[in-house]
Amino acid sequence: MIIILDEDLEGNITIQEYYDALEAYNCCGEKHGPMDDEDVYIPFKHKAAFKLIRLLKEKNMSHNEFFRSCDISGDKQINLKELE
């Protein structure tokens, strides 16, 4: 679980990573605002989407190519086992 929380894998869980994990797992009881070093609050789901888009661009991969690479069985659906 620690590795999942430590998004940047630098060995520590920041308060931002902690709040992101709470939001990702729908465990927060209150809305979060921007942290001290941020001007604007960006929800975790948006951060995750932005990260995916950035990684796809870095790998020069389309959204369809990414989906097909995850769809190991070729049934045009991705299940949790394939994501492992």
C-alpha positions in Angstrom: 0.0 0.0 0.0 2.9 2.4 0.7 4.1 2.2 -2.9 0.7 3.1 -4.1 0.6 6.2 -1.9 4.2 7.2 -2.8 3.3 8.4 -6.3 6.8 9.7 -7.1 8.6 6.7 -5.5 11.0 8.9 -3.7 10.5 7.1 -0.3 8.2 9.5 1.5 4.5 10.1 1.4 3.7 13.8 1.1 0.6 15.4 2.4 -0.5 15.9 -1.2 0.0 12.2 -2.0 -1.9 11.3 1.1 -4.9 13.5 0.1 -4.7 12.2 -3.5 -5.0 8.7 -2.2 -8.0 9.5 0.0 -9.7 11.1 -2.9 -8.8 8.3 -5.3 -10.3 5.7 -3.0 -13.2 7.9 -2.1 -12.3 8.0 1.6 -12.3 11.7 2.2 -15.1 13.2 4.1 -14.4 16.8 3.1 -13.5 18.6 -0.1 -9.9 19.6 -0.5 -8.6 22.9 -1.5 -5.2 23.9 -2.9 -2.1 23.0 -0.9 0.2 25.7 0.4 2.4 25.6 -2.8 -0.5 25.5 -5.2 -2.7 28.4 -6.5 -5.4 26.2 -7.9 -6.8 22.8 -6.7 -6.7 20.0 -9.3 -8.8 17.0 -8.4 -6.9 13.6 -8.4 -8.9 12.2 -11.3 -7.7 15.1 -13.4 -4.1 14.7 -12.3 -4.3 11.0 -13.3 -5.8 11.8 -16.7 -3.1 14.5 -17.3 -0.4 12.0 -16.3 -1.8 9.3 -18.7 -1.9 11.8 -21.6 1.6 13.0 -20.9 2.9 9.4 -20.8 1.1 8.5 -24.0 2.7 11.5 -25.7 6.1 10.6 -24.4 5.7 7.1 -25.8 4.1 8.4 -29.0 1.2 6.1 -28.4 -2.5 6.8 -29.3 -5.3 6.1 -26.9 -6.4 3.2 -29.1 -2.9 1.7 -29.0 -2.8 2.0 -25.3 -6.2 0.3 -24.9 -5.2 -2.6 -27.2 -1.9 -3.0 -25.3 -4.0 -3.5 -22.1 -6.6 -5.8 -23.8 -4.4 -8.9 -23.6 -7.3 -11.3 -24.4 -8.4 -9.2 -27.5 -12.0 -9.2 -26.4 -12.3 -5.4 -26.7 -12.7 -5.1 -22.9 -10.1 -4.5 -20.2 -10.6 -6.4 -16.9 -8.7 -6.0 -13.6 -6.6 -9.2 -14.3 -5.3 -7.6 -17.5 -4.4 -4.4 -15.7 -2.2 -6.4 -13.3 
